[in-house]
Amino acid sequence: MVVKKGFVVTALAVAVVMTLSGCSNMSKRDRNTAIGAGAGAVGGAILTGGGTLGTLGGAAIGGIIGHQVD
């Protein structure tokens, strides 16, 4: 089964938007962490052509950076 890269990126973006809609009662740092992880996941997926390792690595790095932003 071949999944097109555009579909994977779109699905990730939709998942990020849906997840962030539940952030209304989060602290600013928690919200930045979630946003960083989502953006990192999308970036990692784009850079690696939808690779799982790239997506997870991007999410981890984005989450760490987002957590550090004040």
DSSP file (Angstrom, degrees, kcal/mol; ACC not computed):
  #  RESIDUE AA STRUCTURE BP1 BP2  ACC     N-H-->O    O-->H-N    N-H-->O    O-->H-N    TCO  KAPPA ALPHA  PHI   PSI    X-CA   Y-CA   Z-CA
    1    1 A M              0   0    0      0, 0.0     2,-0.5     0, 0.0     0, 0.0   0.000 360.0 360.0 360.0 124.5    0.0    0.0    0.0
    2    2 A V        -     0   0    0      2,-0.0     2,-0.5     0, 0.0     0, 0.0  -0.887 360.0-163.0-105.7 124.7    1.5    3.3   -1.1
    3    3 A V        -     0   0    0     -2,-0.5     2,-0.1     3,-0.0     5,-0.0  -0.916  22.6-122.5-107.7 129.1    0.5    6.4    0.8
    4    4 A K     >  -     0   0    0     -2,-0.5     4,-1.7     1,-0.1     3,-0.4  -0.423  14.3-127.4 -72.6 145.1    1.2    9.8   -0.9
    5    5 A K  H  > S+     0   0    0      1,-0.2     4,-2.4     2,-0.2     5,-0.2   0.869 108.2  57.0 -60.0 -39.6    3.4   12.2    1.0
    6    6 A G  H  > S+     0   0    0      1,-0.2     4,-2.4     2,-0.2    -1,-0.2   0.878 105.5  50.9 -61.0 -38.3    0.8   15.0    0.6
    7    7 A F  H  > S+     0   0    0     -3,-0.4     4,-2.7     2,-0.2    -1,-0.2   0.909 110.0  49.4 -65.4 -42.3   -1.8   12.9    2.3
    8    8 A V  H  X S+     0   0    0     -4,-1.7     4,-2.4     2,-0.2    -2,-0.2   0.928 112.8  46.6 -63.7 -45.7    0.5   12.1    5.3
    9    9 A V  H  X S+     0   0    0     -4,-2.4     4,-2.4     2,-0.2    -1,-0.2   0.910 113.6  48.7 -64.3 -42.3    1.4   15.8    5.7
   10   10 A T  H  X S+     0   0    0     -4,-2.4     4,-2.5    -5,-0.2    -2,-0.2   0.912 110.9  50.4 -63.4 -42.5   -2.2   16.9    5.5
   11   11 A A  H  X S+     0   0    0     -4,-2.7     4,-2.3     1,-0.2    -2,-0.2   0.902 111.2  48.9 -63.1 -40.7   -3.3   14.2    8.0
   12   12 A L  H  X S+     0   0    0     -4,-2.4     4,-2.4     2,-0.2    -2,-0.2   0.912 110.6  50.4 -64.6 -41.9   -0.6   15.3   10.4
   13   13 A A  H  X S+     0   0    0     -4,-2.4     4,-2.4     2,-0.2    -2,-0.2   0.912 111.2  48.4 -63.3 -42.2   -1.6   19.0   10.1
   14   14 A V  H  X S+     0   0    0     -4,-2.5     4,-2.5     1,-0.2     5,-0.2   0.913 111.1  50.9 -64.0 -42.3   -5.2   18.1   10.8
   15   15 A A  H  X S+     0   0    0     -4,-2.3     4,-2.2     1,-0.2    -2,-0.2   0.895 110.1  50.0 -62.7 -39.6   -4.2   16.0   13.8
   16   16 A V  H  X S+     0   0    0     -4,-2.4     4,-2.6     2,-0.2    -2,-0.2   0.932 111.5  47.8 -64.3 -45.8   -2.2   19.0   15.1
   17   17 A V  H  X S+     0   0    0     -4,-2.4     4,-1.2     1,-0.2    -2,-0.2   0.915 113.2  47.9 -62.8 -42.9   -5.0   21.4   14.7
   18   18 A M  H  < S+     0   0    0     -4,-2.5     4,-0.4     1,-0.2    -1,-0.2   0.883 113.1  48.7 -65.8 -37.3   -7.5   19.1   16.4
   19   19 A T  H >< S+     0   0    0     -4,-2.2     3,-1.5     1,-0.2    -2,-0.2   0.907 108.1  53.4 -68.3 -42.0   -5.1   18.4   19.3
   20   20 A L  H >< S+     0   0    0     -4,-2.6     3,-1.7     1,-0.3    -1,-0.2   0.734  93.5  71.3 -68.3 -21.3   -4.4   22.1   19.8
   21   21 A S  T 3< S+     0   0    0     -4,-1.2     3,-0.4     1,-0.3    -1,-0.3   0.732  94.1  57.1 -66.6 -18.8   -8.1   22.9   20.1
   22   22 A G  T <  S+     0   0    0     -3,-1.5     3,-0.4    -4,-0.4    -1,-0.3   0.257  83.3  89.0 -90.9  11.7   -8.0   21.1   23.5
   23   23 A C    X   +     0   0    0     -3,-1.7     3,-1.5     1,-0.2    -1,-0.2   0.230  48.5 108.6 -94.3  14.0   -5.3   23.4   24.8
   24   24 A S  T 3  S+     0   0    0     -3,-0.4    -1,-0.2     1,-0.3    -2,-0.1   0.811  84.8  39.4 -66.2 -28.9   -7.6   26.1   26.2
   25   25 A N  T 3  S+     0   0    0     -3,-0.4    -1,-0.3     2,-0.0     2,-0.2   0.202  94.2 109.8-105.0  17.0   -6.8   25.2   29.9
   26   26 A M  S <  S-     0   0    0     -3,-1.5     2,-0.0     1,-0.1    -3,-0.0  -0.541  73.0-107.8 -88.0 156.1   -3.1   24.6   29.4
   27   27 A S     >  -     0   0    0     -2,-0.2     4,-2.5     1,-0.1     5,-0.2  -0.320  35.3-105.3 -71.8 166.3   -0.3   26.8   30.7
   28   28 A K  H  > S+     0   0    0      1,-0.2     4,-2.4     2,-0.2     5,-0.2   0.893 122.0  50.3 -62.5 -39.7    1.6   28.9   28.3
   29   29 A R  H  > S+     0   0    0      2,-0.2     4,-2.1     1,-0.2    -1,-0.2   0.912 110.8  48.6 -66.0 -42.6    4.6   26.6   28.5
   30   30 A D  H  > S+     0   0    0      2,-0.2     4,-2.3     1,-0.2    -2,-0.2   0.907 111.9  49.7 -62.7 -41.6    2.5   23.5   27.9
   31   31 A R  H  X S+     0   0    0     -4,-2.5     4,-2.6     1,-0.2    -2,-0.2   0.911 110.4  49.9 -64.1 -42.8    0.9   25.1   24.9
   32   32 A N  H  X S+     0   0    0     -4,-2.4     4,-2.6     2,-0.2    -1,-0.2   0.874 110.0  51.8 -63.5 -37.1    4.3   26.1   23.5
   33   33 A T  H  X S+     0   0    0     -4,-2.1     4,-2.4    33,-0.3    33,-0.2   0.930 111.6  46.0 -64.1 -45.5    5.5   22.5   24.0
   34   34 A A  H  X S+     0   0    0     -4,-2.3     4,-2.3     2,-0.2    -2,-0.2   0.909 114.1  47.8 -64.7 -42.5    2.5   21.1   22.1
   35   35 A I  H  X S+     0   0    0     -4,-2.6     4,-2.7     2,-0.2     5,-0.2   0.923 112.6  49.4 -65.1 -43.6    2.8   23.6   19.3
   36   36 A G  H  X S+     0   0    0     -4,-2.6     4,-2.6     1,-0.2    27,-0.4   0.902 111.4  49.0 -61.6 -41.9    6.5   22.9   19.0
   37   37 A A  H  X S+     0   0    0     -4,-2.4     4,-2.2    25,-0.4    -1,-0.2   0.908 113.0  47.4 -65.1 -41.7    6.0   19.2   18.9
   38   38 A G  H  X S+     0   0    0     -4,-2.3     4,-2.1     2,-0.2    -2,-0.2   0.932 114.6  45.1 -65.1 -46.1    3.3   19.5   16.2
   39   39 A A  H  X S+     0   0    0     -4,-2.7     4,-2.6     1,-0.2    -2,-0.2   0.896 113.5  51.0 -65.6 -39.6    5.3   21.8   14.1
   40   40 A G  H  X S+     0   0    0     -4,-2.6     4,-3.0    -5,-0.2    19,-0.4   0.885 108.5  51.9 -64.5 -38.7    8.4   19.6   14.5
   41   41 A A  H  X S+     0   0    0     -4,-2.2     4,-2.2    17,-0.4    -2,-0.2   0.926 112.1  45.3 -63.4 -44.9    6.4   16.5   13.5
   42   42 A V  H  X S+     0   0    0     -4,-2.1     4,-2.3     2,-0.2    -2,-0.2   0.931 115.2  47.8 -65.0 -44.8    5.2   18.2   10.3
   43   43 A G  H  X S+     0   0    0     -4,-2.6     4,-2.7     1,-0.2    -2,-0.2   0.916 112.3  48.8 -62.2 -43.5    8.7   19.5    9.6
   44   44 A G  H  X S+     0   0    0     -4,-3.0     4,-1.7    11,-0.2     7,-0.3   0.880 111.0  50.6 -63.9 -37.9   10.3   16.1   10.2
   45   45 A A  H  <>S+     0   0    0     -4,-2.2     5,-3.4     9,-0.2     4,-0.4   0.902 112.4  46.9 -65.9 -40.9    7.7   14.4    8.0
   46   46 A I  H ><5S+     0   0    0     -4,-2.3     3,-0.9     3,-0.2    -2,-0.2   0.938 113.0  48.2 -66.7 -45.8    8.3   16.9    5.2
   47   47 A L  H 3<5S+     0   0    0     -4,-2.7    -1,-0.2     1,-0.2    -2,-0.2   0.807 118.9  38.6 -67.0 -29.7   12.1   16.6    5.4
   48   48 A T  T 3<5S-     0   0    0     -4,-1.7    -1,-0.2    -5,-0.2    -2,-0.2   0.290 114.0-108.5-105.3  10.2   12.1   12.8    5.4
   49   49 A G  T < 5S-     0   0    0     -3,-0.9    -3,-0.2    -4,-0.4    -4,-0.1   0.850  82.6 -44.3  69.1  33.1    9.4   12.2    2.9
   50   50 A G  S   <S+     0   0    0     -5,-3.4    -1,-0.2    -6,-0.2    -5,-0.1   0.630  91.1 164.9  86.8  14.4    6.9   11.0    5.6
   51   51 A G     >  -     0   0    0     -6,-0.4     4,-2.2    -7,-0.3    -1,-0.2  -0.397  39.2-136.3 -68.0 140.2    9.4    8.8    7.4
   52   52 A T  H  > S+     0   0    0      1,-0.2     4,-2.7     2,-0.2     5,-0.3   0.916 103.4  49.7 -63.2 -45.2    8.4    7.6   10.8
   53   53 A L  H  > S+     0   0    0      1,-0.2     4,-2.7     2,-0.2     5,-0.2   0.905 111.9  48.6 -63.1 -41.7   11.7    8.3   12.4
   54   54 A G  H  > S+     0   0    0      2,-0.2     4,-2.4     1,-0.2    -1,-0.2   0.888 112.2  49.1 -64.7 -39.7   11.9   11.8   11.0
   55   55 A T  H  X S+     0   0    0     -4,-2.2     4,-2.2   -11,-0.3   -11,-0.2   0.939 115.3  42.7 -65.6 -47.7    8.4   12.6   12.2
   56   56 A L  H  X S+     0   0    0     -4,-2.7     4,-2.3     2,-0.2    -2,-0.2   0.894 115.2  49.9 -66.9 -39.8    9.0   11.3   15.7
   57   57 A G  H  X S+     0   0    0     -4,-2.7     4,-2.6    -5,-0.3     5,-0.2   0.910 111.0  49.4 -64.4 -42.3   12.4   13.0   15.8
   58   58 A G  H  X S+     0   0    0     -4,-2.4     4,-2.8    -5,-0.2   -17,-0.4   0.892 110.7  50.5 -62.9 -40.0   11.0   16.3   14.6
   59   59 A A  H  X S+     0   0    0     -4,-2.2     4,-2.3   -19,-0.4    -2,-0.2   0.906 111.9  47.6 -64.7 -41.5    8.2   16.1   17.2
   60   60 A A  H  X S+     0   0    0     -4,-2.3     4,-2.1     2,-0.2    -2,-0.2   0.944 115.7  43.2 -65.7 -47.7   10.7   15.4   20.0
   61   61 A I  H  X S+     0   0    0     -4,-2.6     4,-2.5     1,-0.2     5,-0.2   0.917 115.1  49.6 -66.1 -42.7   13.0   18.2   19.0
   62   62 A G  H  X S+     0   0    0     -4,-2.8     4,-2.9    -5,-0.2   -25,-0.4   0.886 110.0  51.9 -62.7 -38.8   10.1   20.6   18.4
   63   63 A G  H  X S+     0   0    0     -4,-2.3     4,-2.1   -27,-0.4    -1,-0.2   0.898 110.1  48.3 -63.9 -41.4    8.7   19.8   21.8
   64   64 A I  H  X S+     0   0    0     -4,-2.1     4,-1.5     2,-0.2    -2,-0.2   0.936 114.4  45.5 -64.9 -46.0   11.9   20.5   23.6
   65   65 A I  H  X S+     0   0    0     -4,-2.5     4,-1.3     1,-0.2     3,-0.3   0.928 112.9  50.8 -63.7 -44.2   12.4   23.8   21.8
   66   66 A G  H  < S+     0   0    0     -4,-2.9   -33,-0.3     1,-0.2    -1,-0.2   0.863 107.9  53.5 -61.3 -36.0    8.8   24.8   22.4
   67   67 A H  H  < S+     0   0    0     -4,-2.1    -1,-0.2     1,-0.2    -2,-0.2   0.839 108.4  49.8 -66.6 -33.4    9.2   23.9   26.1
   68   68 A Q  H  < S+     0   0    0     -4,-1.5     2,-0.3    -3,-0.3    -1,-0.2   0.719  89.4  94.6 -79.5 -21.9   12.2   26.2   26.4
   69   69 A V     <        0   0    0     -4,-1.3   -37,-0.1    -3,-0.2   -36,-0.1  -0.544 360.0 360.0 -73.5 132.4   10.5   29.2   24.7
   70   70 A D              0   0    0     -2,-0.3    -1,-0.1   -38,-0.1   -41,-0.1   0.427 360.0 360.0-105.6 360.0    9.0   31.5   27.3
